[in-house]
């Protein structure tokens, strides 16, 4: 259930390149979901674009391009459920997103891609909702058709079990939020 929000400098994308980037980023989301190329998986794959005027985006203390490398200013935030990706998978996703942006913009030259920043935001368990109800990682797996018996889901389950133990040891109440409330055995 990722959402990708692309902020970019005015003029760095036109309508055709936005459509192409949206398709490529959707493919990235399906890939990062473990291949959830289902109606449910695609329904949750959202790409949002925010064009910022040159005077609204500063780098190095200036609004010009003196500190910007090709293809221009891009801040891409990937929102995912907490406990969904390990460090290696996050690095893969950051590379895939950057590759998609470079492919669409056909950028070349020295320091290409250095002004493409990719940030992965993890949304705590229970802080994501649809239809007015919080949904868990388990619900998301069901919605997009992902197996709950594979190694990735097992990793998430282990992550939340460790988080629950750490919180309990520190005296946090069990209902403080951010814990997997519906684990699968």
C-alpha positions as CSV (number, residue, x, y, z in Angstrom):
1,X,0.0,0.0,0.0
2,X,2.7,2.5,-0.9
3,X,2.0,6.1,-2.0
4,X,4.6,8.0,-3.9
5,X,4.6,11.8,-3.8
6,X,6.8,13.5,-6.4
7,X,7.7,17.2,-5.8
8,X,9.6,18.6,-8.7
9,X,10.8,21.9,-10.0
10,X,8.6,23.9,-12.4
11,X,9.3,22.9,-15.9
12,X,11.2,19.7,-15.0
13,X,8.3,17.5,-16.1
14,X,5.6,18.0,-18.8
15,X,2.3,16.2,-19.0
16,X,3.7,13.4,-21.1
17,X,6.7,12.8,-18.8
18,X,4.5,12.9,-15.7
19,X,2.3,10.2,-17.2
20,X,5.4,8.1,-18.1
21,X,6.8,8.6,-14.6
22,X,3.5,7.7,-13.0
23,X,3.5,4.4,-14.9
24,X,7.1,3.6,-14.1
25,X,6.6,4.5,-10.4
26,X,3.4,2.3,-10.3
27,X,5.5,-0.6,-11.7
28,X,8.1,0.2,-8.9
29,X,5.3,0.0,-6.3
30,X,4.0,-3.3,-7.7
31,X,7.6,-4.7,-7.7
32,X,8.3,-3.5,-4.1
33,X,5.0,-5.1,-3.0
34,X,6.5,-8.4,-4.1
35,X,4.6,-8.5,-7.4
36,X,1.1,-7.7,-6.2
37,X,0.0,-7.0,-9.7
38,X,-3.7,-7.4,-8.8
39,X,-6.6,-5.0,-8.9
40,X,-6.2,-4.5,-5.2
41,X,-2.5,-3.9,-5.5
42,X,-2.9,-1.4,-8.3
43,X,-5.8,0.4,-6.5
44,X,-3.4,1.2,-3.7
45,X,-0.6,2.3,-5.9
46,X,-1.0,6.1,-5.9
47,X,1.4,8.7,-7.4
48,X,0.9,12.3,-6.6
49,X,2.7,15.2,-8.3
50,X,3.5,18.6,-6.8
51,X,5.1,21.2,-9.1
52,X,7.0,23.9,-7.2
53,X,7.8,27.3,-8.7
54,X,11.5,28.1,-8.9
55,X,11.1,30.7,-6.1
56,X,9.6,28.1,-3.8
57,X,12.5,25.7,-3.9
58,X,15.9,26.7,-2.7
59,X,19.1,24.8,-2.7
60,X,22.5,26.1,-1.4
61,X,20.8,29.3,-0.4
62,X,19.6,30.2,-3.9
63,X,16.5,29.6,-6.0
64,X,18.5,29.0,-9.2
65,X,20.1,25.9,-10.5
66,X,23.7,26.6,-9.3
67,X,23.5,23.6,-6.9
68,X,21.2,21.4,-8.9
69,X,22.3,18.6,-11.1
70,X,20.5,17.0,-14.0
71,X,17.6,16.2,-14.4
72,X,16.6,19.0,-11.9
73,X,14.9,19.2,-8.5
74,X,13.1,16.1,-7.4
75,X,12.0,15.2,-3.9
76,X,10.3,11.8,-4.0
77,X,8.6,10.5,-0.8
78,X,7.6,6.9,-0.7
79,X,5.1,6.2,2.1
80,X,4.9,2.6,3.3
81,X,3.6,0.7,6.3
82,X,6.1,0.4,9.2
83,X,7.9,-2.9,9.4
84,X,7.3,-3.6,5.7
85,X,10.9,-3.3,4.4
86,X,14.3,-4.1,5.7
87,X,17.3,-1.8,4.9
88,X,18.3,-3.7,1.8
89,X,14.8,-3.5,0.3
90,X,14.7,0.2,1.1
91,X,17.9,0.7,-0.8
92,X,16.5,-1.2,-3.7
93,X,13.4,0.9,-3.8
94,X,15.4,4.1,-3.6
95,X,17.4,3.0,-6.6
96,X,14.4,1.9,-8.6
97,X,12.6,5.2,-8.0
98,X,15.8,7.1,-9.1
99,X,16.2,4.9,-12.2
100,X,12.5,5.6,-13.1
101,X,13.1,9.4,-12.8
102,X,16.3,9.3,-14.8
103,X,14.7,7.1,-17.5
104,X,11.8,9.5,-18.0
105,X,13.9,12.7,-18.0
106,X,16.6,11.2,-20.1
107,X,19.1,13.1,-18.0
108,X,22.8,12.9,-18.7
109,X,26.0,14.7,-17.7
110,X,28.1,15.2,-14.6
111,X,26.5,14.4,-11.2
112,X,23.4,13.1,-12.9
113,X,20.7,12.2,-10.4
114,X,22.4,13.9,-7.4
115,X,19.4,16.3,-7.0
116,X,16.9,13.4,-6.9
117,X,16.2,12.8,-3.2
118,X,14.2,9.7,-2.3
119,X,12.8,9.5,1.2
120,X,11.0,6.5,2.6
121,X,8.4,7.4,5.2
122,X,7.2,4.5,7.4
123,X,3.7,4.9,8.7
124,X,3.3,3.3,12.1
125,X,1.0,0.3,12.3
126,X,-2.6,1.5,12.9
127,X,-1.9,5.0,11.5
128,X,-3.0,4.1,7.9
129,X,-6.8,4.0,7.3
130,X,-9.2,3.5,4.4
131,X,-12.9,4.0,4.5
132,X,-12.5,5.5,7.9
133,X,-11.0,2.5,9.6
134,X,-7.4,1.8,10.5
135,X,-6.0,-1.1,8.5
136,X,-3.1,-3.3,9.5
137,X,-0.3,-4.8,7.5
138,X,-2.3,-8.0,7.6
139,X,-5.3,-6.3,6.0
140,X,-3.1,-4.7,3.4
141,X,-1.6,-8.1,2.5
142,X,-5.1,-9.5,2.1
143,X,-6.3,-6.5,0.0
144,X,-3.4,-6.7,-2.5
145,X,-3.2,-10.5,-2.6
146,X,0.2,-11.1,-1.1
147,X,1.1,-14.3,0.6
148,X,1.3,-14.3,4.4
149,X,3.5,-17.4,4.4
150,X,6.5,-16.0,2.6
151,X,9.8,-14.8,4.1
152,X,8.9,-11.1,3.7
153,X,5.8,-11.4,5.8
154,X,7.6,-13.5,8.3
155,X,10.2,-10.7,8.6
156,X,7.5,-8.1,9.3
157,X,5.9,-10.4,11.9
158,X,9.3,-10.8,13.6
159,X,9.9,-7.1,13.5
160,X,6.6,-6.3,15.3
161,X,7.1,-9.1,17.8
162,X,10.5,-7.6,18.7
163,X,8.9,-4.1,18.9
164,X,6.2,-5.4,21.2
165,X,8.8,-7.0,23.5
166,X,10.9,-3.8,23.7
167,X,7.8,-1.7,24.5
168,X,6.6,-4.1,27.1
169,X,10.1,-4.1,28.7
170,X,10.0,-0.3,28.8
171,X,6.5,-0.3,30.4
172,X,4.5,1.0,27.5
173,X,0.8,0.1,27.6
174,X,-0.2,-2.5,25.0
175,X,-2.8,-0.1,23.5
176,X,-0.3,2.7,22.9
177,X,-0.5,2.0,19.2
178,X,2.1,1.2,16.6
179,X,2.0,-2.5,17.3
180,X,0.7,-5.3,15.2
181,X,-2.7,-6.1,16.8
182,X,-3.7,-8.9,14.4
183,X,-0.6,-11.2,13.9
184,X,-0.9,-14.3,11.8
185,X,0.6,-17.5,13.4
